[in-house]
């Protein structure tokens, strides 16, 4: 009996290897986040002894503030090691409602908040809950690659909304008006924007809201993960404009502001009825978000804010250094970003397409960066550099790029 079972297992393994792993049609629609692929290649080069300057990954290079880490340790000692409510700990949701409201000039309640392991689930859960097969979802392009990936994965039809340099990397609202129709179920926007660093101003969002208001079945997913990392232009949310709050899903989190990328915790703010639905999805997929991390996030929000502000000021200093450096390279040019920590450099005059140049910069110059096409077809001709690295490393990267281009 055991011999027969062993033979069946061997036969199954042989068939799997010969035929390939089974894959659903849904999986074929899923994309990826190319920054992690480039990071793997960069690490491989480092393992071979090559020195690489990392300007590819969207992650603050600062440590998580000490008071937040101490709060997590305290929570562990206090026994926050068990399940919590799927929607999030009530005390954290209260803190989020308070602080998110203060930032946006609005008043939120805890029942509008859903806490998830990272901010990405808010995006995927919202699409899962609201988008039917064949529904159209308009999304900014270039933009975070998971937007298009999740739209396709959930059966929606992705409709790109181009962000062009001539428009300061803001959507053309006339074009938006043209592509909106009765099949449009959701609009995904991002401000401050990754990869372009642009910010939608008060007047711009007011005009956008007027265009969107007549579409009663339309939801807006507003990715505001960089809301605390702005420079000269103040942050605004579309949720505060007439007719928008009830149908806007605000996506935000702790990764960028508090250098907590590895902690994996984010949140969404939305209509209470939709919040219950997203909490139900959370129950099915993750059960809940880690409880001791949630306790640490209360300290992040309500504790001292001097470290996040210090980080923001340092990002601003680095921004000025990298913009000046990029614009001094032959064939390169870039606008000064108003938020986040990326520059989106125009490289059309170099004679290379974006991916070719990004590959050469990594392989020959030891500068890891991302082709603009990682963020969609409208990113062709651009390269994204993250300035979440030291001024010294940024200056060395500029020297290396200049040397390669001159050669």
C-alpha positions in Angstrom: 0.0 0.0 0.0 2.8 2.4 0.9 4.7 1.4 -2.3 1.6 2.2 -4.4 1.2 5.6 -2.7 4.8 6.5 -3.2 4.5 5.6 -6.9 1.5 7.9 -7.3 3.3 10.8 -5.6 6.3 10.3 -7.9 4.0 10.2 -11.0 2.3 13.4 -9.9 5.6 15.2 -9.3 6.9 14.0 -12.7 3.7 15.3 -14.4 3.9 18.7 -12.6 7.5 19.1 -13.7 6.8 18.1 -17.3 3.5 20.1 -17.7 4.5 23.1 -15.6 2.7 24.3 -12.5 -1.1 24.7 -12.9 -2.0 28.4 -13.3 -5.4 30.0 -13.4 -6.4 32.5 -16.1 -6.5 35.1 -13.3 -2.9 34.7 -12.4 -1.9 35.4 -16.0 -3.4 38.9 -15.6 -1.3 39.7 -12.5 1.7 42.0 -12.9 4.5 42.8 -10.4 6.4 45.6 -8.8 9.6 45.9 -10.9 11.5 47.7 -8.1 12.0 44.4 -6.3 13.3 42.7 -9.5 15.9 45.4 -9.9 16.8 45.2 -6.2 17.4 41.4 -6.7 19.7 42.1 -9.7 21.5 44.8 -7.7 22.1 42.4 -4.8 23.5 39.8 -7.2 26.0 42.3 -8.5 26.9 43.2 -4.9 27.5 39.5 -4.1 29.9 39.5 -7.0 31.9 42.3 -5.4 30.4 45.3 -7.4 29.6 48.5 -5.5 26.0 49.5 -6.2 24.3 52.8 -5.2 20.6 52.0 -4.6 18.3 54.7 -6.1 15.7 52.1 -7.2 13.6 51.2 -4.1 10.9 53.4 -2.7 11.9 53.0 0.9 13.2 55.6 3.4 16.8 54.8 4.4 16.2 56.1 8.0 15.5 53.8 10.9 12.1 53.7 12.5 11.9 56.3 15.3 13.0 54.9 18.7 9.7 55.8 20.5 7.8 53.6 18.0 10.1 50.7 18.5 9.8 51.0 22.2 6.1 51.1 22.0 6.1 47.8 20.1 8.3 46.2 22.7 6.0 47.4 25.4 3.0 46.0 23.6 4.6 42.6 23.4 5.3 42.6 27.1 1.7 43.7 27.7 0.4 40.6 25.8 -0.7 42.2 22.5 0.2 38.9 20.7 -3.3 37.6 19.9 -6.1 38.2 17.4 -7.6 41.7 17.2 -10.7 43.0 15.4 -10.5 42.6 11.6 -11.2 46.3 11.1 -8.4 47.2 13.4 -8.0 48.0 17.1 -10.6 50.7 18.1 -8.0 52.8 19.8 -5.8 52.9 16.7 -8.8 53.7 14.5 -9.7 56.6 16.8 -6.1 57.9 16.5 -6.1 57.6 12.7 -9.5 59.3 12.4 -8.2 62.2 14.6 -4.8 62.7 12.9 -5.9 62.0 9.3 -8.7 64.5 9.8 -6.4 67.2 11.2 -4.1 66.8 8.2 -6.9 67.1 5.7 -9.1 69.7 7.5 -11.9 67.2 7.9 -13.6 65.2 10.6 -13.5 61.4 10.4 -14.8 58.7 12.8 -13.3 55.4 13.8 -16.0 53.4 11.9 -14.7 54.9 8.6 -11.2 53.4 9.2 -10.0 50.0 8.2 -6.4 48.9 9.2 -4.6 46.3 7.0 -1.2 44.7 6.8 0.4 47.4 4.6 -1.6 49.9 2.5 -1.7 47.7 -0.7 -4.6 45.6 0.7 -6.8 48.7 0.8 -6.2 49.0 -3.0 -6.9 45.4 -3.8 -9.8 45.0 -1.3 -11.5 48.1 -2.7 -11.2 46.9 -6.3 -12.4 43.4 -5.2 -15.4 44.9 -3.4 -16.6 47.4 -6.0 -15.4 46.3 -9.5 -17.4 43.8 -11.5 -15.9 41.9 -14.5 -15.7 44.3 -17.4 -16.1 47.4 -15.4 -13.7 50.2 -16.4 -11.2 51.6 -13.9 -9.3 54.7 -14.9 -5.8 55.0 -13.3 -2.9 57.4 -13.6 -0.1 56.3 -15.9 2.8 56.5 -15.3 1.8 55.3 -11.8 2.3 52.7 -9.2 2.4 49.4 -11.2 0.1 47.5 -8.8 -2.9 49.7 -9.9 -3.0 48.1 -13.3 -2.0 44.7 -12.0 -4.9 44.6 -9.5 -7.5 46.0 -11.9 -6.7 43.2 -14.4 -6.5 40.6 -11.7 -10.0 41.4 -10.4 -11.5 41.3 -13.9 -11.7 45.1 -14.5 -10.7 46.9 -17.6 -7.8 49.3 -17.0 -8.1 52.7 -18.8 -4.8 54.7 -18.5 -5.0 58.4 -17.7 -1.8 59.9 -19.1 0.4 62.1 -17.0 2.6 64.2 -19.3 5.5 66.4 -18.6 4.0 69.2 -20.6 1.1 69.2 -18.1 3.5 69.1 -15.1 2.7 65.4 -14.7 -0.9 66.1 -13.8 -3.9 64.6 -15.6 -5.4 66.4 -18.5 -8.9 67.1 -17.2 -10.3 67.5 -20.7 -9.1 64.0 -21.5 -10.5 62.6 -18.2 -13.9 64.1 -19.2 -13.7 62.4 -22.5 -12.9 58.9 -21.2 -15.5 58.9 -18.4 -18.6 57.0 -19.2 -21.4 54.8 -17.6 -19.0 51.8 -17.5 -16.5 53.7 -15.4 -16.6 52.2 -11.9 -13.5 53.7 -10.3 -10.9 56.3 -10.7 -7.5 55.8 -9.1 -5.4 58.9 -8.4 -2.2 59.5 -6.4 -1.0 62.7 -4.8 1.8 63.3 -4.0 2.6 61.2 -7.0 5.0 58.2 -7.4 7.0 58.3 -9.7 6.6 61.9 -10.8 6.6 63.8 -7.5 3.7 66.0 -8.7 0.9 67.2 -6.4 -2.7 67.9 -7.2 -3.5 71.4 -5.9 -6.7 72.7 -4.3 -7.9 74.4 -7.5 -7.0 71.3 -9.6 -8.9 68.9 -7.3 -11.9 71.3 -7.2 -12.1 71.2 -11.0 -11.7 67.4 -11.0 -14.5 67.0 -8.4 -16.9 69.0 -10.6 -16.2 66.7 -13.5 -16.7 63.6 -11.4 -19.8 64.6 -9.5 -22.4 63.7 -12.1 -21.1 60.1 -12.2 -23.1 58.7 -9.3 -21.8 55.1 -9.5 -18.2 56.2 -9.7 -15.8 55.5 -6.7 -12.5 57.4 -6.3 -9.5 55.6 -4.8 -7.1 58.3 -3.6 -3.6 57.0 -2.9 -2.3 59.5 -0.3 0.6 57.4 1.1 3.0 60.4 0.7 0.6 62.9 2.2 3.2 63.9 4.9 6.1 64.2 2.5 5.6 67.5 0.7 7.7 70.5 0.2 6.6 73.9 -1.2 3.1 72.8 -2.3 0.6 71.9 0.4 -1.2 68.5 0.4 -4.9 68.4 -0.4 -7.4 65.5 -0.7 -10.2 65.2 -3.2 -12.4 63.8 -0.4 -13.0 67.3 1.0 -14.8 68.7 -2.1 -18.6 68.6 -2.5 -20.0 65.2 -3.4 -16.7 63.4 -3.0 -16.4 62.3 0.6 -19.1 59.6 0.4 -17.4 57.9 -2.5 -13.7 58.4 -1.9 -11.5 55.7 -0.4 -8.4 57.3 1.1 -5.4 55.0 1.1 -2.6 55.9 3.6 -0.2 54.3 6.0 2.9 54.4 8.1 5.7 53.1 5.8 6.9 56.3 4.2 6.2 58.9 6.9 7.6 56.9 9.8 10.2 54.6 7.9 8.1 51.6 8.8 8.1 49.7 5.5 8.9 46.3 7.1 6.3 46.6 9.7 3.5 46.2 7.1 0.6 48.3 8.3 -1.6 50.7 6.5 -5.1 52.0 6.5 -8.1 53.2 4.5 -10.7 55.8 5.3 -14.1 55.4 3.5 -17.9 55.3 4.0 -18.7 53.2 7.1 -20.7 50.7 5.1 -17.8 50.0 2.7 -15.4 49.8 5.7 -17.5 46.9 7.0 -17.2 45.1 3.6 -13.4 45.6 3.5 -13.1 44.3 7.1 -15.0 41.2 5.9 -12.5 40.7 3.2 -9.7 41.2 5.7 -11.4 38.5 7.9 -11.3 36.1 5.0 -7.7 36.8 3.9 -5.6 37.9 6.9 -7.9 37.6 9.9 -6.4 40.9 11.3 -3.4 43.1 11.4 -0.7 42.3 13.9 -1.9 43.7 17.2 1.4 44.8 18.8 2.3 46.7 15.6 -1.1 48.5 15.8 -0.2 49.6 19.4 3.1 50.9 18.1 1.3 52.9 15.4 -0.8 54.7 18.1 2.5 56.0 19.4 3.6 56.9 15.9 0.5 59.1 15.5 0.2 60.6 18.9 3.8 60.7 20.0 6.5 63.3 19.1 6.6 64.2 15.4 10.2 65.7 15.3 11.7 62.6 13.6 9.3 62.5 10.7 9.8 66.2 10.2 13.6 65.8 10.3 13.3 63.1 7.6 11.1 65.4 5.5 13.6 68.2 5.7 16.4 65.8 4.8 14.5 64.6 1.8 14.0 68.2 0.7 17.8 68.8 0.9 18.5 65.6 -1.1 15.8 66.6 -3.7 17.6 69.8 -4.4 21.0 68.0 -4.7 19.7 65.3 -7.1 17.7 67.8 -9.3 20.7 70.0 -9.8 22.9 66.9 -10.5 20.5 65.3 -13.0 20.1 68.6 -14.9 23.9 68.8 -15.2 24.1 65.5 -17.2 24.1 65.7 -20.9 20.8 64.4 -22.3 19.1 64.4 -18.9 16.5 66.8 -17.5 14.0 66.8 -14.7 11.4 68.9 -13.0 11.7 69.6 -9.3 9.3 67.3 -7.5 6.8 68.8 -5.1 6.3 65.7 -2.9 7.4 62.0 -2.2 11.1 61.2 -2.7 11.6 60.5 -6.4 12.7 62.4 -9.5 11.4 61.4 -12.9 14.2 62.3 -15.3 13.6 62.8 -19.0 16.3 60.9 -20.9 14.9 61.1 -24.4 17.9 63.2 -25.6 20.4 60.4 -24.7 19.4 58.2 -27.6 18.5 55.3 -25.4 15.1 53.9 -24.6 14.5 54.0 -20.8 15.0 50.3 -20.1 18.3 50.1 -22.1 19.7 53.0 -20.2 18.5 51.8 -16.8 20.1 48.4 -17.5 23.4 50.1 -18.5 23.4 52.3 -15.4 23.1 49.3 -13.2 25.5 47.0 -15.0 28.2 49.5 -16.0 27.9 52.4 -13.6 26.6 50.5 -10.5 23.6 52.9 -10.2 20.3 51.0 -9.5 17.3 52.9 -10.9 14.0 52.1 -12.6 12.9 52.6 -16.2 9.9 54.8 -16.5 8.1 51.9 -18.3 8.0 50.1 -15.0 5.2 52.6 -14.2 3.3 52.2 -17.5 3.6 52.9 -21.2 3.6 56.7 -20.7 6.8 56.3 -18.7 8.8 55.7 -21.8 11.7 58.1 -22.1 12.0 58.6 -18.4 14.0 57.1 -15.5 12.9 57.2 -11.8 15.6 57.8 -9.3 14.7 57.5 -5.6 16.6 60.0 -3.4 16.0 58.0 -0.3 19.8 57.7 0.0 22.5 59.9 1.5 23.7 63.1 -0.2 27.1 61.6 -0.6 25.7 58.6 -2.4 23.5 60.7 -4.6 26.5 62.9 -5.6 28.6 59.8 -6.3 25.7 58.4 -8.5 25.7 61.6 -10.5 29.4 61.3 -11.1 29.0 57.7 -12.3 26.2 58.5 -14.6 28.1 61.5 -16.1 31.1 59.2 -16.7 29.0 56.6 -18.5 27.2 59.1 -20.6 30.4 60.9 -21.6 32.0 57.6 -22.5 
